[in-house]
């Protein structure tokens, strides 16, 4: 009888976001919200 033991360690670290990426993500979120509001307003008209 053989006993095989395998240890695996996974480390997850949060990725640091640069200032440019943060500004870009903020702009994307703002545009997404604007489009969502526009869709809702068009849905109410119909």
C-alpha positions in Angstrom: 0.0 0.0 0.0 1.3 3.4 -0.9 0.3 6.8 0.5 0.7 9.8 -1.8 0.3 13.1 -0.2 0.2 16.3 -2.3 0.1 19.8 -0.7 -0.9 22.8 -2.8 -0.9 26.3 -1.4 -2.8 29.0 -3.3 -2.3 32.6 -2.4 -4.7 35.2 -3.7 -3.7 38.9 -3.5 -5.7 41.9 -4.4 -4.4 43.7 -7.5 -3.4 47.3 -7.0 -5.3 49.6 -9.4 -3.4 52.6 -10.8 -4.9 56.1 -10.9 -5.5 55.9 -14.7 -7.3 52.6 -14.4 -9.4 53.9 -11.5 -10.4 57.0 -13.6 -11.2 54.8 -16.6 -13.4 52.4 -14.5 -15.2 55.4 -13.0 -16.0 56.7 -16.5 -17.2 53.3 -17.6 -19.5 53.0 -14.6 -20.9 56.5 -15.2 -21.6 55.8 -18.8 -23.2 52.5 -17.8 -25.5 54.2 -15.4 -26.5 56.9 -17.9 -27.4 54.2 -20.5 -29.4 52.2 -17.9 -31.3 55.4 -17.0 -32.0 56.1 -20.6 -33.3 52.6 -21.2 -35.6 52.9 -18.2 -37.0 56.2 -19.4 -37.6 54.8 -22.9 -39.3 51.8 -21.3 -41.7 54.1 -19.3 -42.7 55.9 -22.5 -43.8 52.7 -24.3 
